[in-house]
Amino acid sequence: MNLSRSLSDSESEIYAAGKPVLQDAWRIVDLVTSDELVPTPLEFVLRNNRPDTIAGWKALADGLLTNQSCVFHRNLEISSCYAWMYKLLPECFKWAGMAAFASYHVRLALLPFRLDTDRTGYVDIPHSLDRHRTHPGGLLAEDVDTVRATNNAIFDDIFWVHLAYSSATDGIECLRALLGAERHYAALLAGFEAIDRGRRVLEDGTASTVARRAAEDLIWEGNVQLLEHEQRAVVQPNFDRLSCAFARLFSMGSTLSFEVHGLRHELSYFTSFYLYSLTRGIAQALRAQAWPRITRFDDRWRWIEASIVPRFRRFDADAHLVDASLRRIFAEARAYASHACVPPPSPQADELAPIPDTRMTSVVIGGKLLEGAEG
C-alpha cells in the first residue's frame, strides 16, 4: 500500500505495538500476525485525514462499512473490524475480541431479514417491517430490527475509540483530548486509562514477572469497564424496547462459544444465559423472585461477568484456537465481499447510511490476511 508520505519514527513504532509476542517458536505457525493485517489503523487514518472531533472519528469508522440495508454484509464487516483491531493489539484489545464473536453470533438473530433480502443482499428495511406487521407475530420483526440497530450502535459508539487510540503516537493523550469533557464516555476513558497503564508495563523490558501479571490483570479490568459501558449505556436503552415475547426467545438463544470447533473445545467454551442463570445464578434469580431475562441488565451482566469473560480469558490465552476462530469470521466476510450488496440507485430509496469507502472495506475484510487461509 502506498502512503501519501513516509512515516515518522514515532509513527512507525505503532506498527510494532500490534505484533503478538510469542515465547515459543512453534506457536508462530498459522497464526494471524499484524503483518498480515492490511491496512494498519495508522495507514487507514493517514489515507483519510486524521479527524479532530468525535463526529469525525465516527464518520471515518463508518466508512469501513457498507450500507445499513445490506444487513448481513454489514454485520460481517463489523465483526471483521473488531477482529482486525483485536489482532493488531491482542495484549490490550480484549473487548474488541469479545465483540468480534458477539457480533458474529448476532447474525443468527437477523435471519428473519433473509425473507426480504434480494439476490445482492440488500434489504428494504422499512418495507420489510411494514410487510411483517400484518402477519401473526409480525411485531417480532421490529424486535429483530432493534437487535440489528443495537449491533450498529455498539460499533458507532466504541470502535472509533480503538481506532483513534491505536493510530496515535500517544493514544491515551488523544483519547483524553477527545473524551475528557464527555460524560457519556467517562467509563470508556477510565477503561482505556487502565489499559494504557497496563500496556506501558508490558512494553517495559525491565518489568518483573509480578509486575507484568498485575499489568495483565489491569488490562482485563479496563476491558471489562469498556464492556460494562457497552452494556449499560448502549445495549440497555435498546433492549428496553424489546417485547416480552421476543425477550423470552432471545434469552433462550443467548449462547456463545467463540466459534470453536470440536466437541471438547465446544463443551469447554460454550456458555448459555439460561443454563448459567438456572445453575450458578439461581440464587440471584430466587432472591429477585423473577424469571431471568437477557434484556434485564443485572441478569445479563452477572452472566457476562461470571461466565463469558472468564471463558474468553482462557480462550484468549490459546493463540492457535483464537486464530482458527477468527479465520472463520474473516473467511465468511470475504465470501460476502466477493458479491457486492447493491442498494437501489435512487438516494430516496435508502437513506440509512452513506456510501462507504469500499476500497478500505475490501482491504480490511478481504485482503492479504485471507490468502491461503483455512476456513
N, C-alpha and C positions, 0 to 999 in steps of 0.2 A: 504494500500500500504506500502510495506517495503522499507525504505530508506537504503542506504549503511551506513549511520551514523545518530546518533541523531542530531537534530537541536539545534543550539545555541540559547540563549535567544534573541539575536538581530534578528536572522533569524525568530524565532517564532513570533516576533512582526509583521512581514509582513503579517501573516495569518489574524490577527485581522483587518488590514487595509482594507481588501476586504469585510468585513461584512457590509451590509447596516444598518444604524442606523434608526430605525423606532420609532417614538414617540407614535404611537397608537398601542396597543397590537393587536387589531383586524386585523390590516394590515399584520400580520405575516402569517396568514392562506394562504396556497397555493403559497407563494412567493418562488422564486428561491433564495436560500441563498448560501453563499460561502461554507458552509459545504456540500452542495450537489454537488458542482463543483469539479470534480476529474480529474486530479490532480491540485494542485495549481501551478502557474508558478515556484515557488521555488522548489517544488518537481520535476517538469519536468526538470528544469535546472540541479539540483543535480544528477539526474539519467544519464544525458548525458554530464557531464563535462562542466563547465561554460566557454564559449568562451571568447576570449580577443580581437577579431577583428570583424569588421562589416561583413566580409565574413563568419566568423564562426557563428555569430548570425543568419545570413540569412539562412545558411545551417541547423541550428538547427530548425528554424521555419518551413522551407520547409519539414523537417522530419515529421511534423504533417499531411502532405498532401499525397494523393496518386498521381499516375502518371498523368501528364498533359493531356494525351489522354483519361483518364477517366473523360470526360468533366463535366458530371453532378454530379458525386461523388465529384470531387474536388471543384466544385462551392459550394456545400453544406458544405463541410469541411471548406472552407474559411469563409463562413457565420457563421458557428458554432464556429470557433476560435474567430472571432470578438465578438460574443455573450458571449462566455466564459470569454474573457478579460473584457468586459463591466460589467458583473455581479460580477466579482471579486472586482472591484473598481468603482462602479456606480457613486459615487460622483465626480469622476475625469475623467473617460474614456468615455466622451460623443462622441468623434469621433468614437470610436470602436462600440458604439451602433448604430450610424447612418450608419456606414459601414456595419454592420450586415444586416440591412434591404436593403440597396442599393445593396449589393452583391446578396442577396436572390432574389431581383427583376431582376437582370441581367439574371438569368436562363431563363426568358421568351424570351430574345433576342437570346438565344442559341438554341432555339427549332429546327432550320434547321438541326442541327447536329443529331437530332433524326433519320433522314433518313438513316444515316450511322452508327448508334450505334448497336453493336451486343448484344446478349442476356445478357451479363455480364455488359454492359455499356461502353465497350471500343470503341473508335472511331479512326480509322486510319486517322488522320487529313490531312496529305499531299495527300493521295489518295482521300479523300472526296473533298478537294479543286480542285484537278485536274478533278475529275468527274463532278463537277458542272460548271467548266469553259466553257464547251462545250454547256451548256444549256442557253436558254434566261434568262437574269438576273443572270447568273452564277457568275458574278463579285461580287454580293452582298454576296456571300459565304465568300469571302476574308474579307469583312467588318465585318461579324459575327465573324470571327476568330480574327479580330482586337479587337472586344469587349471582347472576351474571354481572349485574351492576356493582355488587359488593366486591367481586373479584377485581373489577376495573378500578374501583375506588381505592382499594388497598395499593395497587400499583401506582396510581396517581399520587397517593399520599406519601409513600415511603421509598419507592425505588429510586426516585431522583436524588434522595439524600445520600444513598450509597454511591450513586454516580458522581455527585459533587465531591464527596469525601475522597473517593478513590482516584479522582482525576486531578486533585490539587497537590501542590508541593507540600503544604501543611493542611491536611484535610480537616482537622478539628478546628483550626482557626477559621477556615472557610465556613464551616457549619455554625460557629459562634456568631459570625457576622450575619449570616442569613437567618438563623433561628432564634437568636438571643432575645429578641423582643416579641416573639410569637408564643403566646400562652398555649396554643394548641400543640405546639411542638416541644414543650418543656420536657416531657418524659422521654421523647425521642432524643433530644440533645443530651440529656443526662445519660441515656444508654450509650450513646456514641462517646461521651466523655470517658465512661468506664472501659469501653472497647479500646479507645485510643491509649489509655494509660496501660492497659494490659499489653497492647501491641508494642509499645515502646520497650517494655521489659523483655518481651520475646526477641526483639531485634537487638538487644544488648548482649553481645557475645560474652560479657563478663558476669551475667546474671547467674545466680546459683540455681541448683535444681529446685530448691524450695521456693525461691522467688518466681521461677518460671511456672511452677504448678499454681501458685497463688494468682499469677497473671492470667493463666488459662481459665481459672475459676471466675476471675473478674470479667473476662471477655464474655463468658457464658452469662453472667449476671446482667451485663449490658445488653446482650441479645434478648434475654428474657424481658427486659424493660421495653425493648422495641416490640416484642410480641404482645405484651400487655397493652401498649399504646394502640397497636393494630386492633386488638380485640375490643378494647373499651371505647376508643374514640372513633373507629371506622366501622367495624363489624356490627357492634351492638345497635347503633341507631338504625341500621338497615334490617337487622334481624327482628327488631321490634315491630316491623311492618309485616312480617310473615304471618300467614293464617295459622290457626291452631292445628288444622288438619295437616298442612304441609310441615309444620314444626315436628309433629309426631313422625311423619315419614322421613324427614330429614335427620331426625335423631337416630332412627333405625339404620340409616345409610351412612352415618358418620363413622367411618373407619379410615385407617391409614396403615400402610405397610412399607412406604418408601420405595415402592415398585421393585422390591427384591423378588427373585425367582428361586425356586427350590423349596421344598416343604420345610426343611429345617430352618432356613432363613425366614420364611414366611411366618412360621409359628413364633420365632424369636422376636420379630419386629412388628407383628400385627397388633393393632390396638383398636378397640371399638368403644365408642362413647357409652352405649348401653351396657356392654359387658363390664366396663370399669365401674359405671355408676351403680350397678346392681351387685357388685362384689366388693372391691376395695372402697368404693364410695358409698356403700349402702348406709353407713352410719349417718352421714350428712343428709342423705335422702330421707331417712326416718325422722331426723330432727326437723327437717324442713316441712315434713308432712305433705310433700308434693312429689308427683312423679317427675323424675329427671327429664330435662328438656334441653336440647342443644342450643336453643335460642335464648335461654336464660344465662346471663353472664357468669354468675357464680358456679353453676353446674358445669358449664363449658370450661371455665378457667381451671377448675380442680382437675378435670381430665387432661387438659393441655399440660399443666404444670407437673402433675404426678405421673403421667403416663407417656404423653407424646415427647416432651423434652428429654426425659431420661433415655428413652429408646433412640431418639435421634442422636443423642450424645454418644451412645455406644456405636451406632451406625456410622457416625462421622469419623470415628477412630479407625474404620476399616476402609482404606483408600480404594482397594480393588472393588469392594462391594458398592461404594458410593459411585465410582465411575461407571460401573456396569449399569446402574440405575439411571444415571444422568444421560448416558449414551442412548438409552431408550427414549427419553424425552426429546433429545436433540434429533434422533432419527425420525420420530414421528413428525416433529416440527419441519424437518427438511422435506418429508414427503408432502406435507401440506403446501410448503413454499414452492414446490415444483408445479403446483396447479394454482395459479393466482385466483384469488377471490375478486370478482368483478362487480362492483356496485353499479347501479343504473347511471347512465351518463348525465342525467339531469341533476343539478345540485339540489333542486327542490325535492327530489325523490328521497334523499337521505341527508339529514343534517346532523347526524350523530357524531361525526368525527372528521377531522381534517385529513387531507391526503398525506400519507406517511412518506418518510424518506425511504423509499423501497430499496435503494442501494445498500443502506446500512442495515435494514431489516434482513435482507438476504444474506449479508455477510455474517451477522450475529447468529442466525439460526441455521445457516446452510453453508458455511464456509469451510476453511481448512479442517476444522475440528472433525467434520463428519466424513472426510475422505478416507475410506478404508475402515471406518469404524464398524464395530459389530453391533447388531441390533439388540 
